[in-house]
Amino acid sequence: MSLGRDVYSLPRTYKRVSHAKEKARPELRKFGWDTLGYSGSFKLPPLKDTITRVDGRTITVKEFRRDYERPSIPIILTGLTDEWTAKEKWTMERLSKKYRNQNFKCGEDDDGNSVRMKMKYYHDYSLNTTDDSPLYIFDSSFAERRKTKKLSEDYSVPKFFEDDLFRYADNKKDLRIVGS
């Protein structure tokens, strides 16, 4: 599997990243992770931002559901993170120092199992990657683990999203083929 131009400062990062990539995105084994060179060439066109902004500190849940959620009107809720200490505390440098040996989910294999990587390897990877579609941390269970639970003190779930709809979903990917 090609890791392209990535050069890592930690000697074991290459091995750990290669393993995570193979598990999370095996389909890229033949084509490559950085074949298209997006990390150095991708440019977004100028955005025409016409999305309505609504102050999330002043609108009620009832108003939000009635005026935006039910009629499916997209909005940007502002002000919801103003009080979060995570805004200052969750820097890559700080997280990689404090949680360097803790595993975080950075993908899923074809069976829906988590692919995990230690923060120290992920940090090194994130600083040096040229991947077109990079690995990223998307770990919904960090607050349930003893060594990373403290992170949950740094933010609060906004009142509009307190209902956890993921609790109704199966943890495994449904691999059935439609029509078989």
N, C-alpha and C positions, 0 to 999 in steps of 0.2 A: 504494500500500500504506500502510495506516495504521500509524503508530508510536505512536499514542495519546498519552498524557500525557508520554512520555519527553522529558526535557530534558537535554542533554549539555553538559559543560563544554568538551570539545574540539570545535572547529568541524567537523572532518571525521568525527567519530564517527557522526553521523546518516547520512551517505552510506555509510560502511563497514558499519554495522549493517543498513541497508536492503538492501544488496547481499547480505549473509550470510543475512538472513531470507528474501529472495526465492529464493535458491538452496536453502537447507535446508528450508524449509517453505512452498512455493508455494501449498499448499492453504489457507493462512491469509490469503491476499491479499484474498479477498472478505469473509470473516467477521471478520478482525481478530485482532490478537495480544492485545489486552487487553479484549475485549468483555465478558467475564464478571466482570471486576474481582476475580479471585481474590487478587491480590497484597495487596489491602487488606481482604478479607473472609473468606478461607479460614481455617477453624479446625479443627484435628484434634480428634476426640473423645478423651476420656481413654483411654489405652491400658491394656489388661490384659496386662501383660508376664509371660508364663509360660515364656519361652524359656530353656532351660538355658544357663548360661555354663560354659565349660571353659577352663582356663588353657592357652593355646597354647604356653607355654614348657615345660610339663611332660609333655604328652601326646605320644606318638610318632605318626608318620605311619601306621604300621601300626594302632595303636589307633584313630586318627581314622577311617581308612577302614573298619575292621571295625565299630566301634560307632556311627558316625554317617553316613558317606558311603554305604556300601552299603545300609543299611536306610532311607536317605533321611530321617534325623531331623535337623531343623533345630536348630542351636546357634549361639551367639555365642562365637567364639574371642577370649579376652582376652589382653592382655599382648604381643601380636605387634608392636606399634608402639612399645613403651616405649623402645627404643634408637634410634629414627629421629630424625635431626637435622631432617628435614623438618617435624616437629611445631613446631619453633621458627622455622625458616627460611622456610617456605612461607606467608607472609602475602601477601595481595593487594598491599599496599603495596610489599613487598620484591620480589615477582615482577614487578610492573608497572614498577618502577624498573630492575631488572637486565635484564629481558627485554622491555622496552617495544617494541622494533622487530622482535621475533621473532613469526612467525606460528604460531598454534596452531589445531588443528582444533576447530571449534565446531558442526559438523554435517556432513551428507552430502547431496548432491543426489540426484535420482531415479535417476541412473546409478551411485550408490555412490561418486562422487568426493568427496574431502574439501572441505569449505567451511572456509576459514581466515580468521582475523582477527588483526591485530597485538594484542599484549597491552595496549598503551596504550588501544586502542579497546574491547577487551573489558572492561578495568577500569572505564572510564568507563560503559559500558553496564551492567555489573553493579551499580554504585552507584546508577544512576538508573532502571532498568527497572521497569515495572509490568506486564510481560507475564504472561499466564496460564500460558504454557508457555515459559519463557525459554530462550535459547540457553545452552549450558554447554560448558566445555572438556572434551573426552574424547579426548585425543590419545595414542595408544599408540606413536607413533613419535618422541616428543621425545628419547628417549635415543639415537636413531640419528643425530640431526643434530648437526653440529659445535658450533653455538652454544648448544644447550640440553642437550647431553650431560651436563654437570656436575650437572644435577639428579638424575641416576640415582645419584649418590654419597650422597644424603641418605636413602635408604631401601633395604630389601632385601625381596625377595619371600619371604613365609613358606614354610617347608618344605612345607606342605600344598598349595601352589599353584605349585610350580616347573615342573610340566608345562604348557607353553604350548599349550593346545588350539586357540588361534586360528591356529597355524601350519598346521592341517589344513583351515582354512576358506578359501574363495575370497574375495578382496578386494572383489569387485564384488557388488552385490545381485543376487539372482536375480529377474528381472522377468518370468519366464514366468508366464502365467496358467494355473492348473490347469484342465484340461478343454478347453483350446484345441488 
